[in-house]
Amino acid sequence: MAGDTLKATTDAADLAALIARAAAQTEGGKPGLPPVDRWEPPFCGDLDMEIRADGTWFYMGTPIGRAPLVRLFSTVLRKDEDGKTYLVTPVEKVGIKVEDAPFVAVEMSASERDGQTVLTFRTNVGDVVEAGSDHPLRFAIFGENHELKPYLHVRGRLEALVSRAVMYDLVERGEVREVDGEAMFCLTSGGAVFPVMPADELDRLSR
């Protein structure tokens, strides 16, 4: 039965139609965001679909060039406790590959609210997210060159990698603060403080 279901979804157009039907069952949630965390369908195998680090979606080795189709797929993404990412509908769950993060933050704006800076991000699939206690920023440093990679929590266990261009603007807003008795380079948004790295390591940071 699972194999038959997987075969029925190996064509991108058929899968898009299936997801469209799932999206219609939002049940009062945010527009375009079905309640995937409440669905527990059977696992039907892995799909030959991958999200590359730059946010490009591939199906059977070919980029998916239709932005509305990618947006549709993105609304039923879910990352489970096993660390894997799935497309989830009320009737099936299929695994996909994600090279880095499933989303990319491609734009950022800064505003003031109640005397506090609020950083708002737009992802490559149209999500608009305000960084804060509910949507924290985290920072990872990779490699011998100390490459900084910021990530923004979007929903569930899904994150957006902040694009390099946006990252430059983001880091320019940083400041040194004392956190737990240590001087840390930090960013703030919505009253929340997000440590990036110890202040004495800034000179080694590769941007």
C-alpha positions as CSV (number, residue, x, y, z in Angstrom):
1,M,0.0,0.0,0.0
2,A,2.8,2.4,0.9
3,G,4.6,1.6,-2.4
4,D,1.5,2.3,-4.4
5,T,1.0,5.6,-2.6
6,L,4.6,6.7,-3.3
7,K,4.2,5.8,-7.0
8,A,1.1,7.9,-7.2
9,T,3.1,11.0,-6.0
10,T,6.2,10.6,-8.2
11,D,4.9,13.2,-10.7
12,A,5.4,16.8,-9.5
13,A,2.0,17.9,-10.9
14,D,0.2,15.1,-9.1
15,L,2.0,15.9,-5.9
16,A,1.2,19.6,-6.2
17,A,-2.5,18.8,-6.6
18,L,-2.3,16.6,-3.5
19,I,-0.7,19.4,-1.5
20,A,-3.2,21.9,-2.7
21,R,-6.0,19.7,-1.3
22,A,-4.1,19.5,1.9
23,A,-3.7,23.3,2.1
24,A,-7.4,23.7,1.8
25,Q,-7.7,21.9,5.1
26,T,-6.1,24.7,7.1
27,E,-8.8,24.4,9.8
28,G,-8.7,28.0,10.8
29,G,-4.9,28.3,11.0
30,K,-2.8,30.9,9.2
31,P,-3.7,31.3,5.5
32,G,-1.6,28.9,3.5
33,L,-0.2,27.0,6.5
34,P,-2.0,23.7,7.1
35,P,-1.8,22.2,10.6
36,V,1.0,19.7,9.7
37,D,2.0,19.2,13.3
38,R,-1.3,17.7,14.0
39,W,-1.3,15.2,11.1
40,E,0.1,11.7,11.7
41,P,-0.2,10.0,8.4
42,P,1.9,6.8,7.5
43,F,5.4,7.2,6.1
44,C,5.3,6.4,2.4
45,G,9.0,6.5,1.5
46,D,11.4,9.1,0.2
47,L,10.8,11.4,-2.7
48,D,13.6,12.5,-5.1
49,M,13.3,16.1,-4.0
50,E,16.1,18.2,-2.5
51,I,16.4,21.8,-1.1
52,R,19.9,23.1,-1.8
53,A,21.7,25.4,0.5
54,D,20.8,28.5,-1.7
55,G,17.1,27.7,-1.3
56,T,16.6,26.2,-4.7
57,W,14.3,23.2,-4.8
58,F,15.1,20.3,-7.1
59,Y,12.8,17.5,-8.2
60,M,14.4,14.4,-9.9
61,G,17.6,16.5,-10.4
62,T,15.8,19.4,-12.1
63,P,15.3,22.8,-10.5
64,I,11.6,23.6,-9.7
65,G,11.3,27.0,-11.4
66,R,7.7,27.8,-10.5
67,A,7.7,29.9,-7.4
68,P,4.0,29.2,-6.5
69,L,4.7,25.5,-6.6
70,V,7.7,25.9,-4.3
71,R,5.6,28.0,-1.9
72,L,2.9,25.3,-2.0
73,F,5.4,22.6,-1.1
74,S,6.9,24.8,1.7
75,T,3.6,25.1,3.5
76,V,3.5,21.3,4.3
77,L,7.2,20.9,5.3
78,R,7.8,19.4,8.7
79,K,11.0,18.4,10.5
80,D,10.5,15.6,13.0
81,E,12.4,14.5,16.1
82,D,14.4,12.1,13.9
83,G,16.1,15.2,12.3
84,K,14.6,14.4,8.9
85,T,12.4,16.7,6.8
86,Y,9.1,15.6,5.3
87,L,6.3,16.8,3.1
88,V,3.2,16.0,5.2
89,T,-0.5,15.8,4.2
90,P,-3.4,14.2,6.0
91,V,-2.9,10.9,4.1
92,E,0.9,10.5,3.6
93,K,4.3,11.6,4.7
94,V,7.3,11.5,2.3
95,G,10.9,12.3,3.0
96,I,13.0,14.9,1.2
97,K,16.6,16.0,1.4
98,V,17.7,19.3,2.8
99,E,21.3,20.4,2.2
100,D,21.4,23.1,4.9
101,A,18.2,24.8,6.1
102,P,14.8,24.5,4.3
103,F,14.4,28.3,3.9
104,V,16.6,31.3,3.2
105,A,16.1,34.7,4.7
106,V,16.6,37.0,1.7
107,E,15.5,40.3,3.2
108,M,15.6,42.1,6.5
109,S,14.1,45.3,7.8
110,A,14.6,47.1,11.2
111,S,12.0,49.1,13.0
112,E,11.4,50.4,16.5
113,R,8.5,49.3,18.8
114,D,8.1,50.4,22.3
115,G,11.7,51.7,22.3
116,Q,13.1,48.3,21.1
117,T,14.6,47.3,17.8
118,V,12.6,44.7,15.9
119,L,14.3,42.8,13.1
120,T,11.8,41.4,10.5
121,F,12.9,38.9,7.9
122,R,11.3,37.7,4.6
123,T,12.2,34.2,3.4
124,N,12.6,33.0,-0.2
125,V,9.1,31.3,0.1
126,G,7.3,34.4,1.4
127,D,7.2,33.9,5.1
128,V,7.6,37.1,7.2
129,V,9.1,36.5,10.6
130,E,10.0,38.8,13.4
131,A,13.1,37.7,15.4
132,G,12.4,37.5,19.1
133,S,11.8,35.1,21.9
134,D,9.3,33.1,19.8
135,H,11.6,33.2,16.7
136,P,15.1,33.2,17.9
137,L,18.3,33.8,16.0
138,R,21.1,31.3,16.4
139,F,24.7,31.5,15.1
140,A,27.0,28.8,14.0
141,I,30.7,29.2,13.0
142,F,32.1,26.7,10.4
143,G,35.5,25.8,9.2
144,E,39.1,27.0,9.7
145,N,38.1,30.4,8.2
146,H,35.4,30.9,11.0
147,E,32.6,31.4,8.5
148,L,29.5,32.8,10.4
149,K,26.1,31.3,9.5
150,P,23.1,32.9,11.2
151,Y,19.8,30.9,11.3
152,L,16.3,32.2,12.1
153,H,13.6,30.0,13.6
154,V,10.5,30.1,11.3
155,R,8.1,27.5,12.6
156,G,8.1,24.0,14.2
157,R,11.7,22.8,13.9
158,L,12.2,24.6,10.6
159,E,14.8,27.4,10.2
160,A,15.9,29.8,7.6
161,L,19.6,30.4,6.8
162,V,20.2,34.1,6.7
163,S,21.7,34.9,3.2
164,R,25.2,36.3,3.0
165,A,24.0,39.7,1.8
166,V,21.5,40.0,4.7
167,M,24.0,38.7,7.1
168,Y,26.3,41.6,6.4
169,D,23.5,44.0,7.4
170,L,22.6,41.9,10.4
171,V,26.1,41.8,11.8
172,E,26.5,45.6,11.4
173,R,23.7,45.9,14.0
174,G,25.6,43.9,16.6
175,E,27.1,45.2,19.8
176,V,29.2,44.0,22.7
177,R,27.2,43.1,25.9
178,E,27.9,41.2,29.0
179,V,26.2,37.8,29.1
180,D,26.7,35.6,32.2
181,G,29.8,37.6,33.1
182,E,31.4,37.4,29.6
183,A,31.8,40.1,27.0
184,M,29.8,38.8,24.0
185,F,29.0,40.2,20.6
186,C,25.2,40.2,20.4
187,L,22.2,41.1,18.4
188,T,18.9,42.2,19.8
189,S,15.3,42.1,18.5
190,G,12.0,42.4,20.2
191,G,13.6,42.6,23.6
192,A,15.5,39.3,23.1
193,V,19.3,39.1,23.2
194,F,21.1,36.7,20.9
195,P,24.8,36.1,21.6
196,V,26.8,35.6,18.4
197,M,30.3,34.9,19.8
198,P,32.8,36.0,22.5
199,A,33.8,39.6,21.8
200,D,37.5,38.7,21.8
201,E,37.0,36.3,18.9
202,L,35.6,39.0,16.5
203,D,38.9,39.6,14.8
204,R,38.9,35.9,13.7
205,L,35.4,36.1,12.2
206,S,35.2,35.5,8.5
207,R,32.3,37.3,6.9
